Amino acid sequence: MLKSTSSQMPAYIVEKLLYLLAALKKERDQYTRAASTISNKQLKDNINILAQENNQYASELFSQIQMLGAENRNTDGIAGIAKAFDEQSPADVAGDSLQSTGEILQVCRDSEKKMIRVYREILNEPYLIEDIRRLIRCQLNGIMYAFLRLKLFSSTM
């Protein structure tokens, strides 16, 4: 069995994977800040689940990037990509400024759109290794399910 290497995957795809990694980490931090301001225990638990899933998905993706040997290729790549993600994102919402449940749910809806867009952009790449494509597809389904749970919970409030 042949081991996949980063030379088999175009560099721009590796950059997109690093961009997704930065997005997962940034959104995880945003969910954690938002959950810390919520008094409703069920909503807090649902948002913490989103944060935990993003953390898990970031760990899985980072492991795949390491196995490709691509993390050594870009020593400052993750920092640069994280900065680019920050520039393309709407203004970051600090946890202290979220006053109502409606504002928090709106931040989560915006985050959902952003994350789905990033995942689909990667899935549309024709040269993506099939194992990574399966991982990305599974993660996208998990994120969509987590957001669906949050929407269903918010509709009962």
BADO-65665 format. One record per residue: residue in three letters; x, y, z of N, C-alpha, C in turn. Coordinates in Angstrom, 1 decimal, padded with zeros to 4 digits. Layout:
BEGIN
+------+--------+--------+--------+--------+--------+--------+--------+--------+--------+
| selo |    nxx |    nyy |    nzz |   caxx |   cayy |   cazz |    cxx |    cyy |    czz |
+------+--------+--------+--------+--------+--------+--------+--------+--------+--------+
|  ALA |      X |      Y |      Z |      X |      Y |      Z |      X |      Y |      Z |
...
+------+--------+--------+--------+--------+--------+--------+--------+--------+--------+
//
This chain:
BEGIN
+------+--------+--------+--------+--------+--------+--------+--------+--------+--------+
| selo |    nxx |    nyy |    nzz |   caxx |   cayy |   cazz |    cxx |    cyy |    czz |
+------+--------+--------+--------+--------+--------+--------+--------+--------+--------+
|  MET |  000.8 | -001.2 |  000.0 |  000.0 |  000.0 |  000.0 |  000.9 |  001.2 |  000.0 |
|  LEU |  000.6 |  002.2 | -000.9 |  001.3 |  003.4 | -000.9 |  000.9 |  004.4 |  000.1 |
|  LYS |  001.8 |  005.1 |  000.7 |  001.5 |  006.2 |  001.6 |  001.3 |  007.5 |  000.8 |
|  SER |  000.3 |  008.2 |  001.2 |  000.0 |  009.5 |  000.5 |  001.1 |  010.5 |  001.0 |
|  THR |  001.5 |  011.3 |  000.1 |  002.4 |  012.4 |  000.4 |  001.9 |  013.7 | -000.1 |
|  SER |  002.4 |  014.8 |  000.5 |  001.9 |  016.1 |  000.1 |  002.3 |  016.4 | -001.4 |
|  SER |  003.3 |  015.7 | -001.9 |  003.6 |  015.9 | -003.3 |  002.5 |  015.4 | -004.2 |
|  GLN |  001.6 |  014.5 | -003.7 |  000.6 |  014.0 | -004.6 | -000.6 |  014.9 | -004.6 |
|  MET | -000.6 |  015.9 | -003.6 | -001.8 |  016.8 | -003.5 | -001.3 |  018.2 | -003.9 |
|  PRO | -001.9 |  018.9 | -004.8 | -001.5 |  020.2 | -005.1 | -001.4 |  021.1 | -003.9 |
|  ALA | -000.5 |  022.1 | -003.9 | -000.2 |  023.0 | -002.8 | -001.5 |  023.8 | -002.4 |
|  TYR | -002.2 |  024.2 | -003.4 | -003.4 |  025.1 | -003.2 | -004.4 |  024.3 | -002.4 |
|  ILE | -004.5 |  023.0 | -002.5 | -005.5 |  022.2 | -001.7 | -005.0 |  022.1 | -000.3 |
|  VAL | -003.7 |  022.0 | -000.1 | -003.1 |  022.0 |  001.3 | -003.4 |  023.3 |  001.9 |
|  GLU | -003.3 |  024.4 |  001.2 | -003.6 |  025.7 |  001.7 | -005.1 |  025.8 |  002.1 |
|  LYS | -006.0 |  025.2 |  001.3 | -007.4 |  025.2 |  001.7 | -007.7 |  024.4 |  002.9 |
|  LEU | -006.9 |  023.3 |  003.1 | -007.1 |  022.5 |  004.3 | -006.6 |  023.3 |  005.5 |
|  LEU | -005.5 |  024.0 |  005.4 | -005.0 |  024.8 |  006.5 | -006.0 |  026.0 |  006.8 |
|  TYR | -006.6 |  026.5 |  005.8 | -007.6 |  027.5 |  005.9 | -008.8 |  027.0 |  006.7 |
|  LEU | -009.2 |  025.8 |  006.4 | -010.3 |  025.1 |  007.1 | -009.9 |  024.9 |  008.6 |
|  LEU | -008.7 |  024.5 |  008.8 | -008.2 |  024.3 |  010.2 | -008.2 |  025.6 |  011.0 |
|  ALA | -007.8 |  026.7 |  010.4 | -007.9 |  028.0 |  011.0 | -009.3 |  028.4 |  011.3 |
|  ALA | -010.2 |  028.1 |  010.4 | -011.6 |  028.4 |  010.6 | -012.2 |  027.6 |  011.7 |
|  LEU | -011.9 |  026.3 |  011.8 | -012.4 |  025.5 |  012.9 | -012.0 |  026.0 |  014.2 |
|  LYS | -010.7 |  026.4 |  014.3 | -010.2 |  026.9 |  015.6 | -010.8 |  028.2 |  016.0 |
|  LYS | -011.0 |  029.1 |  015.0 | -011.5 |  030.4 |  015.3 | -013.0 |  030.3 |  015.7 |
|  GLU | -013.8 |  029.4 |  015.0 | -015.2 |  029.3 |  015.4 | -015.3 |  028.6 |  016.7 |
|  ARG | -014.4 |  027.6 |  017.0 | -014.4 |  027.0 |  018.4 | -014.3 |  028.0 |  019.5 |
|  ASP | -013.3 |  028.9 |  019.3 | -013.1 |  030.0 |  020.3 | -014.3 |  030.9 |  020.4 |
|  GLN | -015.0 |  031.2 |  019.3 | -016.2 |  032.0 |  019.3 | -017.3 |  031.3 |  020.0 |
|  TYR | -017.5 |  030.0 |  019.8 | -018.6 |  029.3 |  020.5 | -018.3 |  029.3 |  022.0 |
|  THR | -017.1 |  029.1 |  022.4 | -016.7 |  029.0 |  023.8 | -017.0 |  030.3 |  024.5 |
|  ARG | -016.6 |  031.4 |  023.8 | -016.9 |  032.8 |  024.4 | -018.4 |  033.0 |  024.5 |
|  ALA | -019.2 |  032.6 |  023.5 | -020.6 |  032.8 |  023.5 | -021.3 |  031.9 |  024.6 |
|  ALA | -020.8 |  030.7 |  024.7 | -021.4 |  029.8 |  025.7 | -021.2 |  030.3 |  027.1 |
|  SER | -020.0 |  031.0 |  027.3 | -019.7 |  031.5 |  028.7 | -020.7 |  032.6 |  029.1 |
|  THR | -021.4 |  033.2 |  028.2 | -022.3 |  034.4 |  028.5 | -023.7 |  033.9 |  028.7 |
|  ILE | -024.0 |  032.7 |  028.4 | -025.4 |  032.2 |  028.4 | -025.8 |  031.7 |  029.7 |
|  SER | -027.0 |  032.0 |  030.1 | -027.6 |  031.5 |  031.4 | -028.4 |  030.3 |  031.2 |
|  ASN | -029.0 |  030.2 |  030.0 | -029.9 |  029.0 |  029.7 | -029.0 |  027.8 |  029.6 |
|  LYS | -029.2 |  026.8 |  030.5 | -028.3 |  025.6 |  030.5 | -028.3 |  024.8 |  029.2 |
|  GLN | -029.5 |  024.6 |  028.7 | -029.7 |  023.8 |  027.5 | -029.0 |  024.4 |  026.3 |
|  LEU | -029.2 |  025.7 |  026.1 | -028.6 |  026.4 |  025.0 | -027.1 |  026.4 |  025.2 |
|  LYS | -026.6 |  026.6 |  026.4 | -025.2 |  026.6 |  026.7 | -024.6 |  025.3 |  026.3 |
|  ASP | -025.3 |  024.2 |  026.7 | -024.8 |  022.8 |  026.4 | -024.7 |  022.6 |  024.9 |
|  ASN | -025.7 |  023.1 |  024.2 | -025.8 |  022.9 |  022.7 | -024.6 |  023.7 |  022.1 |
|  ILE | -024.3 |  024.9 |  022.5 | -023.2 |  025.6 |  021.9 | -021.9 |  025.0 |  022.3 |
|  ASN | -021.8 |  024.5 |  023.6 | -020.6 |  023.8 |  024.0 | -020.3 |  022.6 |  023.1 |
|  ILE | -021.4 |  021.9 |  022.7 | -021.2 |  020.7 |  021.8 | -020.6 |  021.2 |  020.5 |
|  LEU | -021.1 |  022.3 |  020.0 | -020.5 |  022.9 |  018.7 | -019.0 |  023.1 |  018.9 |
|  ALA | -018.6 |  023.7 |  020.0 | -017.2 |  024.0 |  020.3 | -016.4 |  022.7 |  020.4 |
|  GLN | -017.0 |  021.7 |  021.1 | -016.3 |  020.4 |  021.2 | -016.1 |  019.7 |  019.8 |
|  GLU | -017.2 |  019.8 |  019.0 | -017.1 |  019.1 |  017.7 | -016.0 |  019.9 |  016.8 |
|  ASN | -016.0 |  021.2 |  016.9 | -015.0 |  021.9 |  016.1 | -013.6 |  021.6 |  016.6 |
|  ASN | -013.4 |  021.4 |  017.9 | -012.1 |  021.0 |  018.4 | -011.7 |  019.6 |  017.9 |
|  GLN | -012.7 |  018.7 |  017.9 | -012.4 |  017.3 |  017.4 | -012.1 |  017.4 |  015.9 |
|  TYR | -012.9 |  018.1 |  015.2 | -012.6 |  018.1 |  013.7 | -011.3 |  018.8 |  013.4 |
|  ALA | -010.9 |  019.8 |  014.1 | -009.6 |  020.5 |  013.9 | -008.5 |  019.5 |  014.2 |
|  SER | -008.6 |  018.7 |  015.3 | -007.6 |  017.7 |  015.6 | -007.5 |  016.6 |  014.5 |
|  GLU | -008.6 |  016.2 |  014.0 | -008.6 |  015.2 |  013.0 | -007.9 |  015.7 |  011.7 |
|  LEU | -008.3 |  016.9 |  011.4 | -007.8 |  017.6 |  010.1 | -006.3 |  017.8 |  010.3 |
|  PHE | -005.9 |  018.3 |  011.5 | -004.4 |  018.5 |  011.7 | -003.6 |  017.2 |  011.6 |
|  SER | -004.2 |  016.1 |  012.1 | -003.5 |  014.8 |  012.0 | -003.4 |  014.4 |  010.5 |
|  GLN | -004.4 |  014.6 |  009.7 | -004.3 |  014.3 |  008.3 | -003.3 |  015.2 |  007.6 |
|  ILE | -003.2 |  016.4 |  008.0 | -002.2 |  017.3 |  007.4 | -000.8 |  016.9 |  007.8 |
|  GLN | -000.6 |  016.5 |  009.0 |  000.7 |  016.0 |  009.4 |  001.0 |  014.7 |  008.7 |
|  MET |  000.1 |  013.8 |  008.5 |  000.4 |  012.6 |  007.8 |  000.8 |  012.9 |  006.3 |
|  LEU |  000.2 |  013.9 |  005.8 |  000.6 |  014.3 |  004.4 |  002.0 |  014.9 |  004.4 |
|  GLY |  002.5 |  015.3 |  005.6 |  003.8 |  016.0 |  005.6 |  003.8 |  017.4 |  005.2 |
|  ALA |  002.6 |  018.0 |  005.2 |  002.4 |  019.3 |  004.7 |  002.7 |  020.4 |  005.8 |
|  GLU |  002.6 |  020.0 |  007.1 |  002.7 |  021.1 |  008.1 |  004.1 |  021.6 |  008.1 |
|  ASN |  005.1 |  020.8 |  007.7 |  006.5 |  021.3 |  007.7 |  006.8 |  022.2 |  006.5 |
|  ARG |  006.0 |  022.1 |  005.5 |  006.2 |  022.9 |  004.3 |  005.8 |  024.3 |  004.5 |
|  ASN |  004.9 |  024.6 |  005.4 |  004.4 |  026.0 |  005.7 |  004.6 |  026.3 |  007.2 |
|  THR |  005.8 |  026.7 |  007.6 |  006.0 |  027.0 |  009.0 |  005.1 |  028.2 |  009.4 |
|  ASP |  005.0 |  029.2 |  008.6 |  004.1 |  030.3 |  009.0 |  002.8 |  030.3 |  008.2 |
|  GLY |  002.5 |  029.2 |  007.6 |  001.3 |  029.1 |  006.8 |  000.0 |  029.2 |  007.6 |
|  ILE |  000.0 |  028.5 |  008.7 | -001.2 |  028.5 |  009.5 | -001.5 |  029.9 |  010.0 |
|  ALA | -000.4 |  030.6 |  010.5 | -000.6 |  031.9 |  011.1 | -001.1 |  032.9 |  010.0 |
|  GLY | -000.5 |  032.8 |  008.8 | -001.0 |  033.6 |  007.7 | -002.4 |  033.3 |  007.2 |
|  ILE | -002.7 |  032.1 |  007.2 | -004.1 |  031.7 |  006.8 | -005.1 |  032.1 |  007.8 |
|  ALA | -004.7 |  032.0 |  009.1 | -005.6 |  032.4 |  010.2 | -005.9 |  033.9 |  010.1 |
|  LYS | -004.9 |  034.7 |  009.7 | -005.0 |  036.1 |  009.6 | -005.9 |  036.4 |  008.4 |
|  ALA | -005.8 |  035.7 |  007.3 | -006.6 |  035.9 |  006.1 | -008.1 |  035.5 |  006.4 |
|  PHE | -008.3 |  034.5 |  007.2 | -009.6 |  034.1 |  007.6 | -010.2 |  035.2 |  008.5 |
|  ASP | -009.5 |  035.8 |  009.4 | -010.0 |  036.9 |  010.2 | -010.4 |  038.1 |  009.3 |
|  GLU | -009.6 |  038.4 |  008.3 | -009.9 |  039.5 |  007.4 | -011.1 |  039.3 |  006.6 |
|  GLN | -011.4 |  038.0 |  006.2 | -012.6 |  037.7 |  005.4 | -013.8 |  037.6 |  006.3 |
|  SER | -013.7 |  037.4 |  007.6 | -014.8 |  037.2 |  008.4 | -015.4 |  038.5 |  008.8 |
|  PRO | -016.7 |  038.5 |  009.1 | -017.3 |  039.7 |  009.7 | -016.6 |  040.0 |  011.0 |
|  ALA | -016.8 |  041.2 |  011.5 | -016.1 |  041.6 |  012.8 | -016.4 |  040.6 |  013.8 |
|  ASP | -015.3 |  040.2 |  014.5 | -015.4 |  039.2 |  015.6 | -016.3 |  039.7 |  016.7 |
|  VAL | -017.2 |  038.8 |  017.2 | -018.1 |  039.2 |  018.2 | -017.5 |  038.8 |  019.5 |
|  ALA | -017.2 |  039.7 |  020.4 | -016.7 |  039.4 |  021.7 | -017.8 |  038.8 |  022.6 |
|  GLY | -017.4 |  037.9 |  023.4 | -018.4 |  037.3 |  024.3 | -019.2 |  038.3 |  025.1 |
|  ASP | -018.5 |  039.4 |  025.6 | -019.2 |  040.3 |  026.4 | -020.3 |  041.1 |  025.7 |
|  SER | -020.2 |  041.3 |  024.4 | -021.1 |  042.1 |  023.7 | -022.4 |  041.4 |  023.3 |
|  LEU | -022.4 |  040.0 |  023.5 | -023.6 |  039.3 |  023.2 | -024.6 |  039.4 |  024.4 |
|  GLN | -025.7 |  040.1 |  024.2 | -026.6 |  040.4 |  025.3 | -027.8 |  039.4 |  025.3 |
|  SER | -028.3 |  039.1 |  024.2 | -029.5 |  038.3 |  024.2 | -029.3 |  036.9 |  023.5 |
|  THR | -030.2 |  036.0 |  023.8 | -030.2 |  034.7 |  023.1 | -030.3 |  034.9 |  021.6 |
|  GLY | -031.1 |  035.8 |  021.2 | -031.3 |  036.0 |  019.7 | -030.0 |  036.4 |  019.1 |
|  GLU | -029.2 |  037.3 |  019.7 | -027.9 |  037.7 |  019.1 | -026.9 |  036.5 |  019.1 |
|  ILE | -026.9 |  035.6 |  020.1 | -026.1 |  034.5 |  020.1 | -026.5 |  033.5 |  019.0 |
|  LEU | -027.8 |  033.3 |  018.8 | -028.3 |  032.4 |  017.8 | -027.9 |  032.9 |  016.4 |
|  GLN | -028.0 |  034.3 |  016.2 | -027.6 |  034.9 |  015.0 | -026.2 |  034.6 |  014.7 |
|  VAL | -025.3 |  034.8 |  015.7 | -023.9 |  034.5 |  015.5 | -023.7 |  033.0 |  015.0 |
|  CYS | -024.4 |  032.1 |  015.6 | -024.3 |  030.7 |  015.3 | -024.8 |  030.5 |  013.8 |
|  ARG | -025.9 |  031.2 |  013.4 | -026.4 |  031.0 |  012.0 | -025.4 |  031.5 |  011.0 |
|  ASP | -024.7 |  032.7 |  011.4 | -023.7 |  033.2 |  010.5 | -022.5 |  032.3 |  010.4 |
|  SER | -022.2 |  031.7 |  011.5 | -021.0 |  030.7 |  011.6 | -021.4 |  029.5 |  010.7 |
|  GLU | -022.6 |  029.0 |  010.8 | -023.0 |  027.9 |  010.0 | -022.8 |  028.1 |  008.5 |
|  LYS | -023.3 |  029.3 |  008.1 | -023.1 |  029.6 |  006.6 | -021.6 |  029.6 |  006.2 |
|  LYS | -020.8 |  030.2 |  007.1 | -019.4 |  030.4 |  006.8 | -018.7 |  029.0 |  006.7 |
|  MET | -019.0 |  028.1 |  007.7 | -018.4 |  026.8 |  007.8 | -018.8 |  025.9 |  006.6 |
|  ILE | -020.1 |  026.0 |  006.3 | -020.6 |  025.1 |  005.2 | -019.9 |  025.6 |  003.9 |
|  ARG | -019.7 |  026.9 |  003.7 | -019.1 |  027.4 |  002.5 | -017.6 |  026.9 |  002.4 |
|  VAL | -016.9 |  027.0 |  003.5 | -015.5 |  026.5 |  003.5 | -015.4 |  025.0 |  003.2 |
|  TYR | -016.3 |  024.2 |  003.9 | -016.2 |  022.8 |  003.6 | -016.6 |  022.5 |  002.2 |
|  ARG | -017.6 |  023.1 |  001.6 | -018.0 |  022.8 |  000.3 | -017.0 |  023.2 | -000.7 |
|  GLU | -016.3 |  024.3 | -000.4 | -015.2 |  024.7 | -001.3 | -014.1 |  023.6 | -001.4 |
|  ILE | -013.8 |  023.0 | -000.3 | -012.8 |  021.9 | -000.4 | -013.3 |  020.7 | -001.0 |
|  LEU | -014.6 |  020.3 | -000.8 | -015.2 |  019.2 | -001.4 | -015.3 |  019.3 | -002.9 |
|  ASN | -015.4 |  020.5 | -003.4 | -015.5 |  020.7 | -004.9 | -014.1 |  020.5 | -005.6 |
|  GLU | -013.0 |  020.3 | -004.8 | -011.7 |  020.2 | -005.5 | -011.6 |  018.8 | -006.1 |
|  PRO | -011.2 |  018.7 | -007.4 | -011.2 |  017.4 | -008.1 | -009.9 |  016.6 | -007.7 |
|  TYR | -008.9 |  017.2 | -007.1 | -007.6 |  016.5 | -006.8 | -007.5 |  016.2 | -005.3 |
|  LEU | -008.6 |  016.3 | -004.6 | -008.6 |  015.9 | -003.2 | -008.5 |  014.4 | -003.0 |
|  ILE | -007.6 |  014.0 | -002.1 | -007.4 |  012.6 | -001.9 | -008.7 |  012.0 | -001.3 |
|  GLU | -009.1 |  010.8 | -001.7 | -010.4 |  010.3 | -001.4 | -010.6 |  010.1 |  000.1 |
|  ASP | -009.5 |  009.7 |  000.9 | -009.7 |  009.5 |  002.3 | -009.9 |  010.9 |  003.0 |
|  ILE | -009.3 |  011.9 |  002.5 | -009.5 |  013.2 |  003.1 | -010.9 |  013.7 |  002.7 |
|  ARG | -011.3 |  013.4 |  001.5 | -012.7 |  013.8 |  001.0 | -013.7 |  013.2 |  001.9 |
|  ARG | -013.6 |  011.9 |  002.3 | -014.5 |  011.2 |  003.2 | -014.5 |  011.9 |  004.6 |
|  LEU | -013.3 |  012.2 |  005.1 | -013.2 |  012.8 |  006.4 | -013.9 |  014.2 |  006.3 |
|  ILE | -013.7 |  015.0 |  005.3 | -014.3 |  016.3 |  005.2 | -015.8 |  016.2 |  005.1 |
|  ARG | -016.3 |  015.2 |  004.3 | -017.7 |  015.0 |  004.1 | -018.4 |  014.6 |  005.4 |
|  CYS | -017.7 |  013.7 |  006.2 | -018.2 |  013.3 |  007.5 | -018.3 |  014.5 |  008.5 |
|  GLN | -017.2 |  015.3 |  008.4 | -017.2 |  016.5 |  009.3 | -018.3 |  017.4 |  008.9 |
|  LEU | -018.5 |  017.7 |  007.7 | -019.6 |  018.6 |  007.2 | -020.9 |  018.1 |  007.7 |
|  ASN | -021.2 |  016.8 |  007.5 | -022.5 |  016.2 |  008.0 | -022.6 |  016.4 |  009.5 |
|  GLY | -021.6 |  016.2 |  010.2 | -021.6 |  016.4 |  011.7 | -021.9 |  017.8 |  012.1 |
|  ILE | -021.3 |  018.8 |  011.4 | -021.5 |  020.2 |  011.7 | -022.9 |  020.6 |  011.3 |
|  MET | -023.4 |  020.1 |  010.2 | -024.8 |  020.4 |  009.8 | -025.8 |  019.8 |  010.8 |
|  TYR | -025.5 |  018.6 |  011.3 | -026.4 |  018.0 |  012.3 | -026.4 |  018.8 |  013.6 |
|  ALA | -025.2 |  019.3 |  014.0 | -025.1 |  020.0 |  015.3 | -025.9 |  021.3 |  015.1 |
|  PHE | -025.8 |  022.0 |  014.0 | -026.5 |  023.2 |  013.8 | -028.0 |  023.0 |  013.7 |
|  LEU | -028.4 |  021.8 |  013.1 | -029.8 |  021.5 |  013.1 | -030.4 |  021.3 |  014.5 |
|  ARG | -029.6 |  020.6 |  015.4 | -030.0 |  020.4 |  016.8 | -030.2 |  021.8 |  017.4 |
|  LEU | -029.3 |  022.7 |  017.1 | -029.4 |  024.0 |  017.7 | -030.6 |  024.8 |  017.2 |
|  LYS | -030.9 |  024.7 |  015.9 | -032.1 |  025.3 |  015.3 | -033.4 |  024.7 |  015.9 |
|  LEU | -033.4 |  023.4 |  016.1 | -034.6 |  022.8 |  016.6 | -034.8 |  023.2 |  018.1 |
|  PHE | -033.7 |  023.3 |  018.8 | -033.8 |  023.7 |  020.2 | -034.3 |  025.2 |  020.3 |
|  SER | -033.8 |  026.0 |  019.4 | -034.1 |  027.5 |  019.4 | -035.6 |  027.7 |  019.0 |
|  SER | -036.1 |  026.8 |  018.2 | -037.5 |  026.9 |  017.8 | -038.5 |  026.5 |  018.9 |
|  THR | -038.0 |  025.8 |  019.9 | -038.9 |  025.5 |  021.1 | -038.8 |  026.5 |  022.2 |
|  MET | -037.9 |  027.5 |  022.1 | -037.7 |  028.5 |  023.1 | -038.8 |  029.5 |  023.1 |
+------+--------+--------+--------+--------+--------+--------+--------+--------+--------+
//
